[in-house]
Amino acid sequence: MELTREQQRMLEGRDGQGAQKAMEILLAYGECYHAKRMIPITSVHIAGNFPVLMDEGIEWLEDLARDGTRVYRSIPQKIRRCMILIRPMT
């Protein structure tokens, strides 16, 4: 799959572990669908509640945060109003 210089930089980890992992995931999706390149986007939906992530997803996010990964909102997100649980209630 063709990558821009910026995308290649992220894939190589020069912008941090979080950006690198995001590019690895996007590249895997692109290869699965035989995409030639990525396309510009104007909005994104993020699924980030506990039933979707489960313990492993939460642990992965915690590892990324410990390593300094931060999310910068540069693309408008579609956010539903709901209660988000970081840990399951017992």
N, C-alpha and C positions, 0 to 999 in steps of 0.2 A: 504494500500500500504506500502511495506517495505521501510523504510528510513534508510540511514546511520546515524551515529552519527552527522556528519557535517550537513546533511540535516535536521535532527531533531533539531539541535541547531538553524539553520536559521528559521525553522518553529516556534520555541518558541520565536523568537524575540531577541535572544541573540546577533545577529549580526546586529541589527538595523531594523527599520520599513520597509525599502526598500527590504531587503533580506527576511524578513518575508512575505511581500505581494507577492514577486516573488514566494516563495515556496508555498504559498496558491494557487496561480494561477496554478502553475505546478502540484500540488497535485490534484486540481479539474480536470485538463485535464487528468491526469493519471487515476483518478477514473472513468471519463466519458468513457474512453477506456478500462477499466478493467485491467490496467497495474499492474503488481506485484511489479515492482521497476522501478527506473529511469535507463537510460543507459548512458554511456559516449558519449559525442559528440565532434566533431572536428571543427564545424563551426556553425554559427547561422545567420539568417536574421532578422533584426530588422526593423519593419515598424514604423516610427516615424514622418510622415509628418502630417500637419494640417488636410487634408481631412480624414485621418484615425482616428486621436485622437479626433478631435473636441474640443470644449471648455472644456468639462468635463475632457477629457484626459490631456489637458494642465494644468488645475487646479490641478489634481491629481499629476502630475509631479512637479508642483510648491510646493505643500504641502510636497512631499517627500524631495525636495531640502531644504526647510525651516527646516525640521527636521534633516538635516545633511546627507541624503542619497547621496552617490556618486557612479558612475558607474566605475568599474575597468575593463578594457578590458583584460580578460584572455583567451578569445576564439576568434579566427579570425572571423571577420565579413565580410559578403558580402555587400559592400556598393555601391550603384548606385550613380553616379554623378548627382545631381539635386539641385535645389534651395529649401531650406527648410524654410517655413514660420512659425514663432512662433505665430504670431497673424495674423488674416486675414487682408488684405489691404483694406482700406476704401476709 
